[in-house]
Amino acid sequence: MSGGGSRAALVIGSAFVHDIGSLFPVTMTLAGDELAFTFVSSCPSPDAVEEWVRRRSGTVVAGRVPRFFVDAGGRRIRVELAGSPIRALVVLADEVTAAPAVPRLGRWQDQMPCRVRGAMDELARMLSRCHHHAGGAAPLIDLELAYRPDREYETRLAGAHERVRAYIAPVRPVLAMRWRSATSAQRKAFLAEVPDGTPARGWLRRRRTTRIMGMEVEVSP
């Protein structure tokens, strides 16, 4: 992705999450300007995958034309955006629930695409501002989405009405961010905007945990 760095990847990736149909993002990994997702398919079975792909073929996603590659069993769809290093893997729900590291699915997952997009958009704006303030080449970061157990889940579940229990997430989404390529001035300008305030002495060696658009973000040197 020429010239835009991680900011451009986040902008395109956010639009991609929206346009692909608000699928649940199981994983998201940004490595510099290369962004990869794993989504849970909205298709109930492999038989519905072909129709899902047919409806989206030839459409514009995030301002680009997507290419779809379906495996022989119809259980996995690879998606590529022409002219960008944005990639995605869309899998059926039973493949996700079979993985022990992934939380059980439910209606709570419906809110995650919007939450992830909000954090991506704000991080893109922060990277743009720190680049404008400090100059230099466009900064590059690594970013990884993970879901960690919510220790208060059982308590909140017990106190909730039965109708809303499916919307209570058993996990909390966390973004882990590391600098891949940035000047000291760019890092300082970025961290000065972190909601926790201006970094104290020794900021280059410490990991900082904060919230950006309601999403927990861990910022490492």
N, C-alpha and C positions, 0 to 999 in steps of 0.2 A: 504494500500500500504506500504509494509514493508520497513522502513528505508529511503525512498526517500523524504518524506515530500512533501511540496507543489511543489518543483522543479520537482519531478518525475511526479506529476499529470499534471503540465503544459506541460511537454515534450510529454506525451502520449496524452493529450488533443489537442495539436497543430497538431500532426500527425492524430488524429481522424478527426479534422476539414478538413484536406486536403483529407483524404482517403474516407470520407463519400460522397464526391462529391461537395465540395465547396458550400454548402447550406448556405443561409443567416442566421447568428446567431442572433435571436431576443433577447435572453437572454443568459447569461453565469454566473454561480455562483460557485465559488470555496470556500469551507469551509474546511480549513486545507488541507487534501489530497483527499477530495471528490469533484468531479467536475460534474456539471450538465449543459446541454445545452437545449435550445429550438430553433429548426431550422424551416425555411419555406420550405415545400416540393416543389420539382421541378415538382411534378405530377399535371397536370391540373384538375384532378377530382379523386374521390375515385376509379373509375374503373381502373385507371392506377397504383394505389398503389401496388396491388398484383404483377404486373410485376416488379415494382421497387424493391420490397423486394426479389423476385425470383432471379433477376440478382445479388444481393449482398449476398444472403445466401450462406454460405460455403466459402466466400472469407476471406481474412485477412485484418483487419482494424487496423491501429496503432500497428501492430505486434500481434494482438489478433483476435480471432474468435468472431464476433458479434452475438448477438441473437436478433431477431426481434419479436415484439408482436404487431399485428394489431388489433385495436378495431373493434367491430361488423360492424360499418358503414364505415370502411375503411378510416376514416378521420384523424386518429392519429396513429402514429407508435412509440412505445417505443423501444429504442435500448440500449442494455447492452453489455459491453465488458467483456468477460470472464476473471476472475482473476484480475479485477481492479474495483475501485469505480467510474468509468466513466459511466455516464448515459446521455441519450438524449431523447427528445421528438420531433418528426417531425410532423408538422401540415400543413394542407392545407392553402393556402394563404388567403382564405376568412375568416378563423378563426382569422388570425392576423389582417387584416384590420378592423375587427369588434370591435377590442379592442381599446378604445380611447387613451390609453397611448402609443400605438405603431404607429410610423409614417407611412404615406402612402408609399406603396412600389413602386419601379421603377427600372430602370437600374442602378441607383446609388448603389443599394444594392450589385451588383456584386463585387464591390471592397472591401466590408467589411470583407469577410473571410480572405483575404490576410492581411489586416491591423490588424485584431485581432490576427492572427497567429504571425505576426511580433512582436507585443507587448508581447505575451505569451512567445515566444522564448527568447526574451531579458530579461524579468523578471526571467525566469528560469536560465539563465546564471548569472544574478546578485545575485540570491539567492545561487547559487552554489559557487560563488566567496566569498560571505560574510561568508558562512559556512566554506569554506576552510581557510579563513583568521582568523576567530574568534573561530573556533572549536565548540564543544558542539553538542547537538542533531540537526538534520536537522530542520531548521526553518519552521514554519507553518504560512500561511497568509490566510486572507479572501479576495476574489476578486469578484467584481460584475460589469458586463457590463451594461451600460445604454446608451440611445440615448437622447440627449438634443437638444432643438430647436437651430438652427443656426440663430442668429439675422441678419446676413448679407445675408441670403438666397435670399430674394426677390430682393435685389440689384444685387447680382451676377446673378440671373436668368434673370433679365431685361437686363443685359448687354451681355448675352450669345446668340450665334447663336441658332436658333430653333433646329438644329440637335443634339446639345449637352446638351440641357436643361434637358433631362431625366437622364443624368449622374451627375447632380448637386444635392448633398444630402441636404435635408431640415433640417438635424440634424447633430450633431457631436457625434461620439462615445466617451464615457468616461469610464475609468476603475477606480473604487473606491477600494483602497487597505487598509486593516487594518491588524495589526499584531495580530495573534492568539497565537503563542508561539515562542518566540525568546529571546535570551539574549540581554542585553544592548550593548555588544560588537558587536553582529551580526547586530543589528539595525544601529549602528554607521557606520559599514563597508558598509552596504547596502546604507545608505543615502549619504555616501561620494562619491558614484558613480552616484548619481542622477545628471542629467545635470545642475541643478541650482547651483551646487557647494557644498562645505562642509557646513553642517548645522551649524547655528549660535547658540548662547547660548539659552537654553530653547527648544531645538529641540524635546524633548520627548513630549512636550505639544502642539505642533503646527502641523496643517495639512499643507502639502506641495503639491502644484500643479505643475506638470512638464510635459514634453513630452518624451515618450520613444518610439523610432521607429515611430515617427510621431503621436502617440496616446496620447491623454490627459490622465494623470494618477494622481489621487488624493491619496496621501499617508498620512494616519492618524496614530497616535500613536497606 
